[in-house]
Amino acid sequence: MTMRRPPARDAYDQLEASMLLCPKCRVAQPVRKRLLLVLPQGDKYEYVCTRCGSVCGDKVEPLPPRRLA
């Protein structure tokens, strides 16, 4: 008897970080998401430590697909 997995869903398509390892503080700290660049393929954000202001990471959020009129 084989177990089948349900089809993959987009439940984890976009994750948001609330805490990341800060390179300056050397511990996990709460972070703020800040818009860095608007690119043709999507918006680039960086995560900034709320304690010291260091950049802890970044991500590009792809643009939503365009709807045809």
N, C-alpha and C positions, 0 to 999 in steps of 0.2 A: 504494500500500500504506500503510495507516494503522496506526500503532502504538497499541495500547491499553495504558492504565495498569492495573496491578492495583488492586483495590478498596482504598480507604484503610483502614488498620488503626489501632487505638488504641495503637500502639507509642509515640507521643509524646504521649499523653493528659495525663500529669502529668510535667513536667520539674522537676528539683531543681537549684537554683543552688548551685554550690560557690564561685564567685568573682563578685563584682560590683564595679562602680565605686563607691568610697566618696566621698561628697561632701566629707568633711572631710580625708581623706588624699590625695585627688585622684589615686589610682591604684587599680587593681583589687586587691582584698584578699579573702582567704578570709572566708566569712560563716557564721554559725550561724542555723538556722531556729528561731524562737521562737513558741510559740502566743500569740496576742494576744487573740482573741475567739472565743467559740463562738456562731455565728449560726444562725438557722433554715435558711438556705440552704447552710451549710457552715462549716468552721473557717477563721478568718483568721489567717495567720501573717505575721510580719515577719522580714526578713533583717537581721542585725546584724553589723557589722564586728568581726572578732575582735581587731583591733589597737586601735581607739579606742572601740568600742561604739556608733558612730553607726548609725542605721537607714539601710539601703541600698535597701530595697524591701519589697514585701509581696505576698501572694497569698491568694486564697480557694480552698480545696479543697472542691469540692462534695461533699455527702454521697453515699455509695453508694446506688443504688436499693434500695428496700425489697422484700423478698421476701414474697410472699403465702403465708400458711400454709394 
